[in-house]
Amino acid sequence: MGFFWKRRKKEEIITLGLSQPLTEEERVSVERAETPTAAAAPEQIVPTVVEPVTPAVGPTPEVDRQRDDSASRVQNDSRSVEREPVRSSVFSTSILGLDKSIEELQAEEAALEQAFAARFRRAISATRESLSEKLDTVFQGRKQIDAELLDDLEEALVAADIGVATTLDILDRVRRGIARQQINDLDALKAAIKNELLTILREAEKNGVASELAVPENVRPYVMMIVGVNGVGKTTTIGKLAHRIKAEGNDVLICAADTFRAAATDQLAVWAERTGVPLIQQKQGTDPAAVLFDALKAAKARGTDVLIVDTAGRLHTKSNLMAELEKMRRVAGREVEGAPHETLLVIDAVTGQNGLEQARQFLKTAGVTGVVLTKLDGTAKGGIAVAIAKELKLPIRYAGIGERVDDLVVFDPEQYVNSLFE
């Protein structure tokens, strides 16, 4: 899966200059320091000594004998054995990782990627098992592709929550492939379905914002606005985003602009404390655009890389809240070039098709550029990812695969489709 946050991930090489020759000025300085003079005695470095706590009662003779024996053994060992430093394979002795080779660092990165890939496969295991079981039932005992098989296949795809419209479009393409004799057996049919699912997900990446690399590095802060109705995991997503982006060396700031709901700021404060990310907040009822303005000023003053903005959970029936979103977008654009650079819509995978209508309303006013699909591990209808990409024509940027703070991954269409058909 690579880096979670790639915008500032250029290959940066730190030059320590340990093997470079000294300049003339540095050479003279070193020679003077090495030549003792009467006028300037060498500075004495006084170490800091931590005194051990002395017990009130002195040691017994038995303790003294044990101590002498122990000291004698240590002295003998030091004379007879020259101990070599042991390098730990678990703990690094260098914060910068300078004690590790390039191969070791690459192996660690590969292991981390494999771990997240395995967790992603486990997260959609319920969907995979459900879909595979239905497909196995459809193909069982069949040797040729006929109309009855395609009808059963349609039912299986709809049951995985891929959606009626999306399923019909996929099967229409499959039928055209059969007519052209490009699909003539069951294996070719499965491969065609996989290809159609992947094509839908890839096509969606051409719209919205598919990568943070689209914004130049010199634009700072990178502003991410998070929208969605209450209960979909919006606050949790913000906490996980902040944690993952910060973990890759970026300075992150959270703006608590959901002043409509009383507990919203408190919940976000818990996540901010847990992840060690600063939080800009105001009292309940404050104009969200004013909170965002303060956060943007603070982010620019601090040189913050990423500003994540929470917004009030709202429905399309709350016209005043929808108007707030438009105002916040204007404020952000006035303070930072091109902001908000991403507006992510959080959708609960468990709600399936029910969340799509809400999503359509957000598209009208919020300027959504991508989707975060949460609770993907809690449903057997993970096919909703394909329906979202097809109907909303937006890329799925991230997926929630668990409850832990690092259970948020970059959504990989190819890995998703392959995992469904393993």
N, C-alpha and C positions, 0 to 999 in steps of 0.2 A: 504493500500500500504506500510505501515511501513516507516522506515527511507529512505530518498532519497539516502544518502551516508552511507553505513554500515561498511566500512572497519575499522574504529576506534571506532565503536559504542559498545564497551564492557560496561557492567554495572559498572560504576565508582561511588563509594560511598565516599563522602567527609566527613572525620571525623574531627569535630571541637574540640573534646576533652573537652567539657564543664563540663561533669560529671566525668572526671577522677580525681583520687586523686593526690595531688601535690607531687612532688618528694621532698627529703630532702633539696636539694639546692634551689628549688623554695619556700619552706616553710620558710627557713631562710631569703631569699630575701624579702618575703612579710612582715615578722615580723619586719625587719629593716626599711622597708618603712613606716610601721604603727607607729613606735616609734619615736616621735619628739625629736630632739636634738637641743641644743643651737647653735652648730656649723653650722648646716645645716637647714636653714629655708625652709619650703615647697615652691616649685617653684610656682610662680604666673602665672596663665594662663590669658593672656590678650586677650579678644575676639575682633574680627574684627567688627568694627561698621561702618555701612553704614549710613551716615548722609542724612536725607531727604532734598529735595530742599525746602528752605524757600521762600515764596512769598515776593515780594517787598513791598506790602501793607498788614498791619496787618489785622487779622480777625475782622469782625464786631461784635458788641454785640450780634446780632442774632445768628451768627455762634457760639459764645462762649456759649450761652444758650443751643443750640442744642447739642454741644459737652458735656456739663455738664450733660444734660438729658440722653444722650446716655451712658456716663460713669456710671451714677447712675443705669440705667437699667441693664447694664452688671454686675455691682457689686451685685445687688439684685439677679440676675439670678444665679450667682456663689454661693451665699449663700444657695439658696433654692433648687437648682437642681444639682445633681451630674451627669454629662454627661458621658455616656459610649462611648468608641471609636467605630466608625462605620466602619465595614470592607467592602471595595468596592468589588463587584463581577466582576468588569470590569478591574480595574487597580491593579496590584500586587505591594505590598509595598516592595518586596524583589527581587533583581535582580536574585538571585539564585533560587527563587521560594520556599524559606524555609517557607513562610507563608501559603503554600498550602499542603494539604494532598496528599498521594499517589493516593487516589481515584480521587481527583480533577485533578491531573496531567495526570492520565490515561484517564480521561474523555476528557481532552483537546486534547490529542493525537488522541483518537478515533474520536472526532469531526473533527479534521483536516483531517484524513484519509477519512472520509465520504464526506467531502467537495471536496477533490480532485477526489474521485470516482464519485461523482455527475457531476463534471465538465468534467470528461472523457466521461461519458455517453452522456452528451450534445454535446461533440465534435464530436462524431460519430453518432449523431442523423440522419443526412442526409443520411448516408450509411444505417443505420438501417431502416429508413422509406422506402428508395428505395428498399432494399432487402425484407423487410416484405411485401411491396405492391406487388412485383413480385411473392413472394412465395404464398401469399394469392390468387393471380390470378391463379397460377398453381394448387393449391389445391382446389379451389372453385368448388363445385359440384362433386368432385371426391370422390369415395368411395373405390377405389382399386388402387394399384400401377401397372401401365402398361408401355409399351415402350413409348407411347406418353407423359405421365407424366414425365418420366425421360428426354426426349428430351426438354420439356419445362423447366424443372429444370436446365438442362445444360445451357440453354440460360440465365436464371435468374442469375446464378452464374458468368457467363462470363461478364454479364452486370455490376456486382458489382466489376469488375476488379480483380477478383480472378485469372484470367488467364486461357487460354485454357488448357495448359498442366496440371495445378493443378486441374482444374475442371474435366477433363477426369480421372485423377487419383482418385479423390474423388468418382466419380460416378462408377468407376470400382470396388472399394471396396464395395460400396453400393449394386451393382448388385450381388456381391458374397455373401453378407449378405442376400439378398432376396432369392438367390438360396438355401441357407442353412436354410431358413425359420426363420432366426433371425430377419428379418424385415418383418412384415406382416400387418402393418397399417401405416397411415400417421404420427401419433405421433412418432412411432418408426423410421420412415424415417427422420423426423426432428432431433430427438435425435442422429441418426447415422451421419448426416451431421455435427452437432455441435461437436461430438466426433472426427470426421476426421479432422476438422479445428484445434481443440485444439491439436491433436496429431502432426500435422505438425508443429505448433508453438513450442511445447515442444521438438520435435526432433531437431529443429534448435538450441535450447539452449545447446545441447551437443557439439556444435562446437564453435570456437571462444572464446570470453570471455563473459560469461553470468552474472558475478558478480565481483565486485572489491575485494571481499573476497578471490579471487583466489591468490592474491598477498600478501605475508607476511607483517605484520605491520611494521617490521623494515626496509623495503625497502622504502626509501624516497628520493626524491619526487616520488609520483605516477604520471607517465607521460601519458597524454592523447593527442594523435595527432588527429586533426579533418581534414578530407579531404572531397572533393566534388566539383562539378562544381559551377561556379558563379550563384547566383540567387536562390539557393535552401534554403537559410536561414542559411548558415554556421556561419556567424558572430553573428547573433541573438542567435543561439544555444549556442555558446561559452559564450556569456553574461549570458544567463539563467543558463547554467551549473555552471558557476562561482558563481552566486548568490545563487543557491540552495545548493551547496556544502559548501560555506562559511557560510550560515545560520545555518548549523548544527555543527558549531564550528571548522571547518577546516581552515587552513591557505592556501590560494590559490594565485597562480601567473599565469599571462597570458603572453604568448610569441607571439609577432606579427611577425611571420616568413613569412607572405605574403608580400614580398618586390617587387613582380612583378607588382601588381596593385597599382596605385597611391593613390586611396582613401581608400584602405583596412585598413591601419594603423589608419587613421583618424576615420573611423567608429568603429574600435575596441576600440580606445581611449575613445569614447563617452560611450560605454558600460562599460569600466573599471571604468570610473568616476562615472557612475550611480550606479554601484554595489559596489564601494569602494574597488576594487581589483587592486593591483599594476600591471603595464604593462611594459614589457621589449621590446624595439623597437629600430630600427636603420633607417637610411635614405633609401629612395627608391633605389633599385638596389643592396643593400648589399647581400652578399651570405646568403641565408636563414639558411644554416647549421651553419654559424658563429653566427647568431642571436640566434639560438637554443643553441649553446655552451655557450654563455654569460648567457642565461636564466637558463641553468642547473647549472652553477657555482653560480649564484645568489640564486637559489632555495636551493642548498645545504648549502650555507653560512647562509641563513635565517632560515633553518630548515623547509622549506615549505612542507606542506603535499601533495599538488596536483599542478602539472604544466600542464596547458592547452595550447596546441600549435596550433596556426592557421597556415594553409598552403595555398599556392596559389590555387585558383580555376582553375582547369585544365581539359582538355579533353584528351582522349587517343591519339589524333593527336599531342599533344604537348609533343614530346618525351623528350625534355630538362627538362620540368617540372616534368615529371615522373621520370627522372634520379635524380632530386633534392630530391624527396621523398626517394629514396633508400639511398642517401648520408645522409639525416637527420636521418634516422633510424639507420645508422651505428654510427653516432655521439652520438645519444641518448644511444645506447647500450654500447658504450665505457665509458660513464660518469656515468650511473646509471644501476645497475644490472637489466637485463630483459626489459629495456626500448626500445621502448614505450610499456607500459603495456596494453594499449588499443589504437587501431586505429579505430576511429568511422567514418563511411561513412554517410554523410548527404544526404537524398533523399527527394525530394519534393513529398508529397502524391498526389498533384494535377496532376503532370505529369504522374502518373500511370505507365503503361507498358513502356513508353518511357524512364523512368529513369533506367530500368533494364539493358539495354545494356551498358550504361555508367558505371553502377555498376560492371558489369562483367569485364570491362577493369581495374578498380581499384583493383579488386581482384588479378590481375596478378602481380602487382608491389607494391601496397601499403601495403600488408599484413593486410587487413581489418579484424577486429575481431568482429565488431558489427555494427548495423545500428541505426541511429537516423531518425525517420520518422516525418518530419515537416508538418505543415499546414493540419493536419488531420481533423481539424474542417472546412476546406474550400472545402471539396469535398464530393460527394455522392458515390465515388468509393473507400471507405476506405478498401475494400477487398484486396487492393494492399499489405497490411501487410502479408497476407497469401501467396501471390505469391512471395514476397521477401523471406520469410522464406523457402519456398519450393525450389525456384530456386537458391538462393544464399547460402542456407544452413547456414545462420548466424542468431544469435539472434537479435531481435529488442530490443535495450537497453532502448531507451527513445522515447517519442512521444511529439510533439509540439501540444498543444490544444488551442492556442490563442496567443494574441499579448502582454499580460502582462508579466512582468519580471519573475513571478513565474508560467507561463503557460508552464511548461515542467515537465512531469511526467515519472516515471519509467513505462515502458510498461509491463502490466500484461496480459499474454495470456488468462487466464481464465476469467478475467473481460472483456476483449475485446470480446471474443466469446459470453459470456452471454449477453453483452450489445447489440450485433447484433441481438439477437433473443428474446429480451424482449417483 
